[in-house]
Structures are given as C-alpha cells and as structure tokens.
C-alpha cells in the first residue's frame, strides 16, 4: 500500500463517490460520518464499490450500530483497533469528543485517552504510523468560529504518529503540521472533496494532495 485515498463526512450523500473511482490508489480510508444519523442499510453496498482494500471508522453522526455493519462489510472496521500493512501501521478511533449537539457517537476525553493509550502501547511501530480518527486533535484543523473544538486527548497522543487523518469540522479542510506530525482533513466527500496520500520508503516521507471531483 503506497497511495491511499482519504475520504470523510459523506453524511449519506453518496452521489460523488463514483467520481473518486477514476483516481489511482492502493487502498481507501474513511474517517467517519458515513451516514447522517443513518440509515445503515446502504453502507455495505456503498463500501463495496471500491475494488481495493477499504478501512473505515464511524463518526459522531453515525449510529453506534454502524460498527456491526462495518464488521460484516467488505471494509475493515478500524474503530479502537489497528492493523499493520507493509510499511504502514494504521490505527483507528471513531466517534468524536463531546459536542453541543448530543450526536449518536460521542466519547469523553477520558474514554479517548484510555483507548489511544491502549492502541499506542500495543500497535506495531512502523516506518509510517497513521492515526485515522474522526475528531481532530486540539488546535489542529479544529476551528469553528474562532473556537478550538478538537480533542485534547488526541493531541496528547499525537507524537506517537507520523500522520493523523481526521475530519468532523467541514470548514477546516486542509493540511497542517504540529510538532513534526502531519494532520490532514480532506473535507466532506459529500461535496466532492478528498485527499490522496502518498507514502514513501523513508520515515516522514508522506505527501498529501487535496483533491476535488
């Protein structure tokens, strides 16, 4: 796996997905909010459109039952888990930190910290270590009306990774770097936004292109 398509925030609007199929990539990773509070029935068939390995986590707007749907689908559910793929270790944590909106899949900072502590203590360290999370780290692509709404617990564990792929804040699409760690929010796929990530042979050799279809 060298070139990866990153998508997020589909929110049940799958009309743009076919346009992403024309890009060349070895795998797809989806950073949550596949649905908009459901329904869950289309998820399996939507993910099966990709002819390459697909790895996904839920977002805060996905019902928690989506974990069972992802487990049964052609995709790999990476929520609260990790997988080593050649030179890349991909860890995942779905849901988000608490929001004012009481959405279906929210976690306390204590839960996020506990899960990420377990993941980072046990995952295989690799040339490229990637965290796939829905919520952004605190003070990284997390601004809403001048307020930082990202997760301090994700920020706490940032240094254990080389790249963080997040989503959640639609208006914070972009690429940044925090303490030597790249952070990318591809923007909402429901509006035709995504990113292509290219992993080189050496540590920290990670190139990110934001794309639109």
C-alpha positions in Angstrom: 0.0 0.0 0.0 1.6 3.2 -1.2 -1.1 5.6 -2.5 -4.2 6.0 -0.3 -7.5 7.8 -1.0 -8.8 9.5 2.2 -12.5 10.3 2.4 -14.7 11.5 5.2 -18.0 13.2 6.0 -20.2 11.5 3.4 -23.3 12.1 5.6 -25.3 9.7 3.5 -24.7 11.7 0.2 -23.0 9.1 -1.9 -23.5 10.8 -5.3 -19.9 12.0 -5.7 -18.3 8.6 -4.9 -18.2 7.3 -8.4 -16.0 10.2 -9.4 -13.3 9.2 -7.0 -13.1 5.8 -8.6 -11.1 7.3 -11.5 -8.1 8.1 -9.3 -5.2 5.6 -8.9 -4.7 4.3 -5.3 -4.0 1.1 -3.5 -6.4 1.5 -0.6 -9.2 3.7 0.7 -9.6 5.0 4.3 -12.8 6.7 5.5 -12.6 9.0 8.5 -16.2 8.7 9.7 -19.7 10.2 9.3 -20.5 7.7 6.5 -24.2 8.3 7.3 -26.2 11.2 8.7 -27.8 9.6 11.7 -28.4 6.6 9.5 -29.9 4.8 7.6 -27.3 1.9 7.8 -28.8 -0.3 5.0 -26.8 1.4 2.1 -23.4 1.3 3.9 -22.3 -2.2 2.8 -23.1 -1.7 -0.9 -21.5 1.8 -0.9 -18.3 0.5 0.5 -18.3 -2.5 -1.9 -17.9 0.0 -4.8 -14.2 0.2 -4.1 -12.2 -2.5 -5.7 -9.2 -2.0 -3.3 -9.0 -2.6 0.4 -11.1 -0.2 2.4 -10.6 0.8 6.1 -13.2 2.8 7.9 -14.2 4.2 11.3 -17.6 5.7 12.4 -18.1 9.4 13.0 -20.2 11.2 15.6 -23.2 11.3 13.3 -23.1 7.6 12.7 -25.3 5.4 14.9 -23.1 3.2 17.1 -24.7 0.2 15.4 -22.6 1.0 12.3 -19.7 -0.8 13.9 -21.6 -4.1 13.4 -22.4 -3.1 9.8 -18.7 -2.3 9.1 -17.6 -5.6 10.7 -19.9 -7.5 8.3 -19.0 -5.4 5.2 -16.2 -5.8 2.7 -14.4 -3.0 4.6 -12.2 -3.4 7.7 -13.6 -1.6 10.7 -10.7 0.1 12.5 -12.6 1.6 15.4 -10.5 1.1 18.6 -8.1 -1.1 16.6 -5.0 -1.1 14.4 -3.5 -3.1 11.5 0.0 -3.3 10.1 0.1 -3.2 6.3 3.7 -3.5 5.0 5.5 -0.3 6.0 2.3 1.3 7.4 0.6 0.8 10.7 -3.0 2.2 10.6 -4.7 2.8 13.9 -8.3 3.9 14.2 -10.6 5.6 16.7 -14.2 6.6 15.7 -16.7 8.9 17.1 -15.8 12.3 18.4 -15.2 14.2 21.6 -18.2 15.7 23.2 -20.2 18.3 21.1 -23.1 20.6 22.0 -25.4 18.6 19.8 -25.6 15.2 21.6 -24.9 13.3 18.4 -25.0 9.5 18.4 -21.3 8.6 18.8 -19.6 10.8 21.2 -16.8 9.9 23.7 -15.5 11.6 26.8 -11.9 12.7 26.8 -11.2 10.0 29.4 -12.5 7.4 27.0 -10.5 8.7 24.1 -7.3 8.8 26.3 -7.9 5.3 27.5 -8.5 3.9 24.0 -5.5 5.7 22.5 -3.2 4.7 25.3 -4.1 1.0 24.7 -3.7 1.3 21.0 -0.3 3.2 21.1 1.1 0.8 23.7 0.2 -2.3 21.6 0.3 -1.4 17.9 3.3 -2.4 15.8 5.6 0.6 15.3 6.4 1.0 11.6 8.0 3.3 9.0 4.8 5.2 8.8 2.4 5.3 11.8 -1.1 6.7 10.9 -4.0 7.6 13.2 -7.4 7.5 11.5 -9.8 9.5 13.7 -12.9 11.4 13.1 -12.3 14.3 15.6 -9.3 16.5 15.0 -6.6 17.0 17.6 -6.9 20.1 19.8 -5.6 23.2 17.9 -5.1 21.4 14.6 -7.7 21.9 11.9 -10.4 22.2 14.6 -11.5 25.9 14.5 -15.2 26.7 14.5 -15.9 30.5 14.7 -12.5 31.1 16.3 -13.1 28.4 18.9 -10.9 25.3 19.1 -13.1 22.2 19.4 -10.7 19.4 18.8 -9.8 16.7 21.3 -7.0 17.3 23.9 -6.7 13.6 24.3 -5.9 13.0 20.6 -3.5 15.9 20.8 -1.8 14.2 23.8 -1.1 11.1 21.8 -0.1 13.0 18.6 3.6 12.3 18.9 3.1 8.6 18.6 2.1 9.0 15.0 3.6 10.4 11.8 0.2 11.3 10.2 -3.2 12.0 11.6 -6.2 11.7 9.2 -9.2 13.4 10.7 -12.5 15.1 9.6 -15.5 16.3 11.5 -15.0 20.1 11.0 -16.2 20.6 7.4 -14.8 24.1 7.2 -11.3 23.1 8.4 -10.3 21.2 5.3 -6.6 21.4 4.9 -3.1 20.0 5.8 -1.0 21.2 8.7 1.9 20.1 10.8 2.0 20.0 14.6 5.2 19.1 16.4 6.5 17.3 13.3 3.3 15.4 12.8 1.2 15.9 9.6 -2.5 16.4 10.1 -5.0 16.3 7.2 -8.7 16.9 7.0 -9.8 16.0 3.4 -13.1 18.0 3.6 -16.5 16.5 3.2 -16.8 13.8 0.5 -20.5 14.7 0.2 -19.3 17.9 -1.5 -16.7 16.0 -3.7 -13.6 16.6 -1.5 -10.9 14.1 -0.6 -7.2 13.6 -0.4 -4.6 11.4 -1.9 -1.8 10.4 0.5 1.5 9.0 -0.9 3.8 7.1 1.4 7.5 7.0 0.5 10.0 4.4 1.5 11.6 6.5 4.3 10.1 7.7 7.6 8.3 11.1 7.4 8.2 10.8 3.6 4.5 11.4 3.3 3.0 13.6 0.5 -0.6 14.8 0.6 -2.7 16.2 -2.2 -6.2 17.6 -1.5 -8.5 16.8 -4.4 -12.0 17.7 -5.6 -14.2 15.9 -8.0 
